[in-house]
Amino acid sequence: MLSSGHTERNDVMLDKNLWSHISTSNIHRIPAEFGAEQAAKLYREIVNSIDHFDIIFLGMGEDGHTASLFPGNEALHDTRSVIPVYNSPKAPADRVSLSVNTIKKAKCRMVLTGGAAKSDVIRRVKKGESLPINCLGDINWFVDKAALTESM
């Protein structure tokens, strides 16, 4: 689990590039610093109090994972709104995620990804391969040219 404010946390990147430019917002951060099980429980209380998210921002890994939902991981099948994720193939090993069902209920899902290293997985996404990113419903994609170079 990465501590609050750690530079590799997605919310730190969003703070710098998006949320700091919004005058009013309704932001829900995952308290990952409490450990996977406790953080999932705490965040589940928040998520269960709302009907759905308006927007969910997602990244995508080179293996097609998103939101700490990795190919073949048991967490993909957990139906609770917020779930602990264990045995991640990418550090940290223990994580917290919204479930596939929770992400699918959002009004808008946006994936922000780029770089030449993502070109192979973009090609696999386009083919409809069974990847976590492909089980979330309609997605608004924001991809740079480098990620599309090899996949066109």
C-alpha positions, 0 to 999 in steps of 0.5 A: 500500500502506498502512503497518502501523498506518495508520488506513485498514487493516482490521486497525487497525479490527479491533484496536480493535473486536474483537481487543483484546477477545479473550484468545487468538486466532490472527490472521493479518495481511497484511504489505502494507507490503512491497508487493503482490508480496512481501507476497502471497508472504509471506502465501501461505506462512502461508495455505498452511500451514493448511487453511482460515480459521474466520472471514473478516471482510469489508467491502463497497464501493459497487461490490460489491468486497470484500477488494480484489477489484474488479469487472473486475479480473484478481485475481478470476481468480487462483487462488493462495491469496494474490494481489497486486492491481494497478490498484485503482480505489480508493487504494491502487492496489496491494493484497494479497488472499486469492483468491476460492477461499481466501475460499470455503473459510472456514467462516464469511464475515462482511460488516460494512457500513453507511451510506446510501451502501451501499443501492444495492449492497445492492439489487444484491447481493439481485438476485444481480448479478455482483459480487465479493461475490456470488461468495464463497458463503454470507455472514453479513451485518451491515448497519445500517438506513441501508444497508437503507433504500433497498434494501427 
